[in-house]
Amino acid sequence: MNRILRHPMVNGICISLFSAFYALIFIITSGHREFTRLLYYSRNPGIANADTFWVRWSGFLAAGRHAYIAYALIAVTILVVAFLLLRRRTYDEYQTSLLIQCLIAALVLTLIAIGAFFLIILSDANGIVEKFTLFITIHWATVLLADFAYVVLCRWR
């Protein structure tokens, strides 16, 4: 595992693949009639008039604005890959162990987030599309920003 992670391009390929997947889904579903029909909070008249976070988030998704989230994910991914392309040498042992620690921390935080997401769904199963979209947005944005911070820190060491 250490030998694979020593190469910055492995990081770039993995980040690029997942970002492309999420961005593609966000762009395709943006403004799509079937996706909008699945949204709970924006299509129920009794709920849609309330001023809650979920109603606003659902309206954001119904308007197709999550394509902007996809563009932001693509932009951060391009920055990460650009920094990785500028690095011409492999990571040393310290940087590789730091990357492994970051990946372990991301895994632990992801497991905690999955547990919190499960509790949110158990408490109110309505609006699962909105809740899952928010979960994916927060999770992947956090992973990208953490990877960007790691790449920037390793750039000057």
SULKABEL-V212747 format. One record per backbone hydrogen bond with DSSP energy under -0.5 kcal/mol. CO is the residue of the C=O (numbers start at 1). NH is the residue of the N-H. E is the energy in kcal/mol with one decimal. If there is no record, write none. Layout:
# SULKABEL-V212747
co=CO nh=NH e=E
co=CO nh=NH e=E
This chain:
# SULKABEL-V212747
co=1 nh=5 e=-2.3
co=2 nh=6 e=-1.1
co=4 nh=7 e=-1.2
co=6 nh=8 e=-0.6
co=6 nh=91 e=-3.2
co=7 nh=10 e=-1.3
co=7 nh=11 e=-0.9
co=8 nh=12 e=-2.1
co=9 nh=13 e=-2.8
co=10 nh=14 e=-2.3
co=11 nh=15 e=-2.5
co=12 nh=16 e=-2.3
co=13 nh=17 e=-2.5
co=14 nh=18 e=-2.1
co=15 nh=19 e=-2.4
co=16 nh=20 e=-2.6
co=17 nh=21 e=-2.1
co=18 nh=22 e=-2.6
co=19 nh=23 e=-2.9
co=20 nh=24 e=-2.4
co=21 nh=25 e=-2.1
co=22 nh=26 e=-2.6
co=23 nh=27 e=-2.7
co=24 nh=28 e=-2.7
co=25 nh=29 e=-2.5
co=26 nh=30 e=-1.0
co=29 nh=32 e=-1.8
co=32 nh=36 e=-2.4
co=33 nh=37 e=-2.0
co=34 nh=38 e=-1.1
co=35 nh=38 e=-0.7
co=35 nh=39 e=-0.7
co=36 nh=39 e=-0.8
co=40 nh=44 e=-0.9
co=43 nh=45 e=-0.7
co=44 nh=47 e=-0.7
co=44 nh=48 e=-3.2
co=45 nh=49 e=-0.8
co=47 nh=50 e=-1.8
co=50 nh=52 e=-0.9
co=52 nh=56 e=-2.1
co=53 nh=57 e=-2.9
co=54 nh=58 e=-2.5
co=55 nh=59 e=-2.2
co=56 nh=60 e=-2.2
co=57 nh=61 e=-2.2
co=58 nh=62 e=-2.9
co=59 nh=63 e=-2.0
co=60 nh=65 e=-1.9
co=61 nh=31 e=-0.5
co=61 nh=64 e=-1.5
co=64 nh=67 e=-1.1
co=65 nh=68 e=-1.5
co=65 nh=69 e=-0.6
co=66 nh=70 e=-1.6
co=67 nh=71 e=-2.2
co=68 nh=72 e=-2.1
co=69 nh=73 e=-2.5
co=70 nh=74 e=-2.3
co=71 nh=75 e=-2.3
co=72 nh=76 e=-2.4
co=73 nh=77 e=-2.2
co=74 nh=78 e=-2.4
co=75 nh=79 e=-2.0
co=76 nh=80 e=-2.5
co=77 nh=81 e=-2.8
co=78 nh=82 e=-2.5
co=79 nh=83 e=-2.4
co=80 nh=84 e=-2.1
co=81 nh=85 e=-2.5
co=82 nh=86 e=-1.8
co=83 nh=87 e=-0.9
co=86 nh=88 e=-0.7
co=92 nh=96 e=-2.4
co=93 nh=97 e=-2.4
co=94 nh=98 e=-2.2
co=95 nh=99 e=-2.2
co=96 nh=100 e=-2.3
co=97 nh=101 e=-2.2
co=98 nh=102 e=-2.3
co=99 nh=103 e=-2.5
co=100 nh=104 e=-2.4
co=101 nh=105 e=-2.5
co=102 nh=106 e=-2.5
co=103 nh=107 e=-2.1
co=104 nh=108 e=-2.5
co=105 nh=109 e=-2.6
co=106 nh=110 e=-2.2
co=107 nh=111 e=-2.3
co=108 nh=112 e=-2.2
co=109 nh=113 e=-2.5
co=110 nh=114 e=-2.5
co=111 nh=115 e=-2.0
co=112 nh=116 e=-2.4
co=113 nh=117 e=-2.8
co=114 nh=118 e=-2.4
co=115 nh=119 e=-2.1
co=116 nh=120 e=-2.3
co=117 nh=121 e=-2.3
co=118 nh=122 e=-2.5
co=119 nh=123 e=-2.2
co=120 nh=124 e=-1.6
co=125 nh=128 e=-0.7
co=127 nh=131 e=-2.4
co=128 nh=132 e=-2.8
co=129 nh=133 e=-2.3
co=130 nh=134 e=-2.1
co=131 nh=135 e=-2.3
co=132 nh=136 e=-2.6
co=133 nh=137 e=-2.3
co=134 nh=138 e=-2.7
co=135 nh=139 e=-2.8
co=136 nh=140 e=-2.7
co=137 nh=141 e=-2.1
co=138 nh=142 e=-2.1
co=139 nh=143 e=-2.2
co=140 nh=144 e=-2.7
co=141 nh=145 e=-2.5
co=142 nh=146 e=-2.4
co=143 nh=147 e=-2.4
co=144 nh=148 e=-2.5
co=145 nh=149 e=-2.4
co=146 nh=150 e=-2.4
co=147 nh=151 e=-2.7
co=148 nh=152 e=-2.5
co=149 nh=153 e=-2.6
co=150 nh=154 e=-2.5
co=151 nh=155 e=-1.1
co=152 nh=156 e=-1.0
co=154 nh=157 e=-0.7
